[in-house]
Amino acid sequence: LKSYDDLMQGTQYGQVVVPGSAMSSALYLTVAQKTAPEIHMPPHHEDKWAEGEGVPLTEKQVETIRLWIDQGAPDN
């Protein structure tokens, strides 16, 4: 992601953020690990851990994303 507009544009599969509904937003569901393990973000593959990547967000970070989306996902 490079900008707010990119995020809100979504992907070829649809919206990533549904303003006002974290539970309908792919962004929240994937970072909160409420999806199938193969699509969690960031990826949790052992090869990624070996490279120092793939560490899940903290509970506080996930909660911040949830609140931001539930509050309408403003461009701030």
PyRosetta script that sets phi, psi and omega in degrees:
from pyrosetta import init, pose_from_sequence

init()
pose = pose_from_sequence("LKSYDDLMQGTQYGQVVVPGSAMSSALYLTVAQKTAPEIHMPPHHEDKWAEGEGVPLTEKQVETIRLWIDQGAPDN")
pose.set_psi(1, 136.7)
pose.set_omega(1, -179.5)
pose.set_phi(2, -115.7)
pose.set_psi(2, -21.9)
pose.set_omega(2, -177.1)
pose.set_phi(3, -156.1)
pose.set_psi(3, 167.0)
pose.set_omega(3, 176.2)
pose.set_phi(4, -59.8)
pose.set_psi(4, -43.4)
pose.set_omega(4, -179.5)
pose.set_phi(5, -61.3)
pose.set_psi(5, -40.0)
pose.set_omega(5, 176.9)
pose.set_phi(6, -60.8)
pose.set_psi(6, -44.8)
pose.set_omega(6, 179.6)
pose.set_phi(7, -61.2)
pose.set_psi(7, -47.2)
pose.set_omega(7, -175.7)
pose.set_phi(8, -73.3)
pose.set_psi(8, -20.2)
pose.set_omega(8, 177.4)
pose.set_phi(9, -68.1)
pose.set_psi(9, -31.2)
pose.set_omega(9, -179.7)
pose.set_phi(10, 84.3)
pose.set_psi(10, -159.8)
pose.set_omega(10, -177.7)
pose.set_phi(11, -127.0)
pose.set_psi(11, -175.8)
pose.set_omega(11, 177.0)
pose.set_phi(12, -63.7)
pose.set_psi(12, -15.6)
pose.set_omega(12, -179.1)
pose.set_phi(13, -96.6)
pose.set_psi(13, -3.2)
pose.set_omega(13, 177.3)
pose.set_phi(14, 124.3)
pose.set_psi(14, -165.3)
pose.set_omega(14, -177.9)
pose.set_phi(15, -64.2)
pose.set_psi(15, 145.6)
pose.set_omega(15, 174.2)
pose.set_phi(16, -99.4)
pose.set_psi(16, -34.0)
pose.set_omega(16, 178.6)
pose.set_phi(17, -125.1)
pose.set_psi(17, 127.9)
pose.set_omega(17, 173.7)
pose.set_phi(18, -108.1)
pose.set_psi(18, 100.0)
pose.set_omega(18, -176.8)
pose.set_phi(19, -52.2)
pose.set_psi(19, 129.9)
pose.set_omega(19, 179.5)
pose.set_phi(20, 92.8)
pose.set_psi(20, -6.9)
pose.set_omega(20, -177.5)
pose.set_phi(21, -145.0)
pose.set_psi(21, 90.3)
pose.set_omega(21, 177.3)
pose.set_phi(22, -60.5)
pose.set_psi(22, -37.6)
pose.set_omega(22, -177.8)
pose.set_phi(23, -69.1)
pose.set_psi(23, -11.1)
pose.set_omega(23, 175.3)
pose.set_phi(24, -106.0)
pose.set_psi(24, 3.9)
pose.set_omega(24, -174.3)
pose.set_phi(25, -104.1)
pose.set_psi(25, 122.0)
pose.set_omega(25, 179.7)
pose.set_phi(26, -58.2)
pose.set_psi(26, -37.6)
pose.set_omega(26, 179.5)
pose.set_phi(27, -56.1)
pose.set_psi(27, -53.3)
pose.set_omega(27, -178.9)
pose.set_phi(28, -63.4)
pose.set_psi(28, -47.8)
pose.set_omega(28, -176.4)
pose.set_phi(29, -59.8)
pose.set_psi(29, -37.6)
pose.set_omega(29, -179.0)
pose.set_phi(30, -76.5)
pose.set_psi(30, -39.8)
pose.set_omega(30, 179.7)
pose.set_phi(31, -75.2)
pose.set_psi(31, -25.4)
pose.set_omega(31, 177.5)
pose.set_phi(32, -85.9)
pose.set_psi(32, 0.9)
pose.set_omega(32, 178.8)
pose.set_phi(33, 59.4)
pose.set_psi(33, 41.0)
pose.set_omega(33, 177.8)
pose.set_phi(34, -103.4)
pose.set_psi(34, 22.9)
pose.set_omega(34, 179.1)
pose.set_phi(35, -125.8)
pose.set_psi(35, 179.2)
pose.set_omega(35, 174.8)
pose.set_phi(36, -58.8)
pose.set_psi(36, 141.2)
pose.set_omega(36, -176.3)
pose.set_phi(37, -53.7)
pose.set_psi(37, -32.3)
pose.set_omega(37, -177.1)
pose.set_phi(38, -69.6)
pose.set_psi(38, -11.4)
pose.set_omega(38, 178.0)
pose.set_phi(39, -118.4)
pose.set_psi(39, 14.6)
pose.set_omega(39, 173.9)
pose.set_phi(40, -61.9)
pose.set_psi(40, 150.4)
pose.set_omega(40, 175.8)
pose.set_phi(41, -125.0)
pose.set_psi(41, 138.7)
pose.set_omega(41, -10.9)
pose.set_phi(42, -67.7)
pose.set_psi(42, 163.3)
pose.set_omega(42, -179.7)
pose.set_phi(43, -58.8)
pose.set_psi(43, 141.2)
pose.set_omega(43, -176.9)
pose.set_phi(44, -110.7)
pose.set_psi(44, 45.8)
pose.set_omega(44, -178.9)
pose.set_phi(45, -87.8)
pose.set_psi(45, 143.5)
pose.set_omega(45, -177.4)
pose.set_phi(46, -55.5)
pose.set_psi(46, -35.7)
pose.set_omega(46, 178.9)
pose.set_phi(47, -65.6)
pose.set_psi(47, -30.8)
pose.set_omega(47, 177.2)
pose.set_phi(48, -71.5)
pose.set_psi(48, -40.5)
pose.set_omega(48, 178.0)
pose.set_phi(49, -60.1)
pose.set_psi(49, -40.3)
pose.set_omega(49, -179.7)
pose.set_phi(50, -62.3)
pose.set_psi(50, -29.1)
pose.set_omega(50, 179.1)
pose.set_phi(51, -89.9)
pose.set_psi(51, 2.9)
pose.set_omega(51, -179.5)
pose.set_phi(52, 79.7)
pose.set_psi(52, 17.4)
pose.set_omega(52, 179.9)
pose.set_phi(53, -114.8)
pose.set_psi(53, 175.3)
pose.set_omega(53, 172.9)
pose.set_phi(54, 81.8)
pose.set_psi(54, 17.6)
pose.set_omega(54, 179.8)
pose.set_phi(55, -80.6)
pose.set_psi(55, 127.1)
pose.set_omega(55, 179.9)
pose.set_phi(56, -61.1)
pose.set_psi(56, 154.4)
pose.set_omega(56, 174.3)
pose.set_phi(57, -66.5)
pose.set_psi(57, 156.2)
pose.set_omega(57, 176.4)
pose.set_phi(58, -72.8)
pose.set_psi(58, 163.0)
pose.set_omega(58, 176.7)
pose.set_phi(59, -58.3)
pose.set_psi(59, -39.1)
pose.set_omega(59, -180.0)
pose.set_phi(60, -64.0)
pose.set_psi(60, -42.3)
pose.set_omega(60, 179.1)
pose.set_phi(61, -64.4)
pose.set_psi(61, -43.2)
pose.set_omega(61, 178.8)
pose.set_phi(62, -63.7)
pose.set_psi(62, -41.3)
pose.set_omega(62, 179.3)
pose.set_phi(63, -65.1)
pose.set_psi(63, -36.9)
pose.set_omega(63, 177.3)
pose.set_phi(64, -62.3)
pose.set_psi(64, -43.2)
pose.set_omega(64, 178.2)
pose.set_phi(65, -64.6)
pose.set_psi(65, -43.4)
pose.set_omega(65, 179.2)
pose.set_phi(66, -59.9)
pose.set_psi(66, -48.3)
pose.set_omega(66, -179.8)
pose.set_phi(67, -62.3)
pose.set_psi(67, -42.5)
pose.set_omega(67, 179.6)
pose.set_phi(68, -59.7)
pose.set_psi(68, -45.1)
pose.set_omega(68, 180.0)
pose.set_phi(69, -66.8)
pose.set_psi(69, -46.9)
pose.set_omega(69, -178.4)
pose.set_phi(70, -63.3)
pose.set_psi(70, -24.6)
pose.set_omega(70, 178.4)
pose.set_phi(71, -87.9)
pose.set_psi(71, 9.7)
pose.set_omega(71, 175.8)
pose.set_phi(72, 103.9)
pose.set_psi(72, 2.4)
pose.set_omega(72, 178.5)
pose.set_phi(73, 52.1)
pose.set_psi(73, 54.1)
pose.set_omega(73, -179.0)
pose.set_phi(74, -67.1)
pose.set_psi(74, 154.7)
pose.set_omega(74, 176.8)
pose.set_phi(75, -84.6)
pose.set_psi(75, 85.4)
pose.set_omega(75, -179.3)
pose.set_phi(76, -128.8)
pose.dump_pdb("model.pdb")
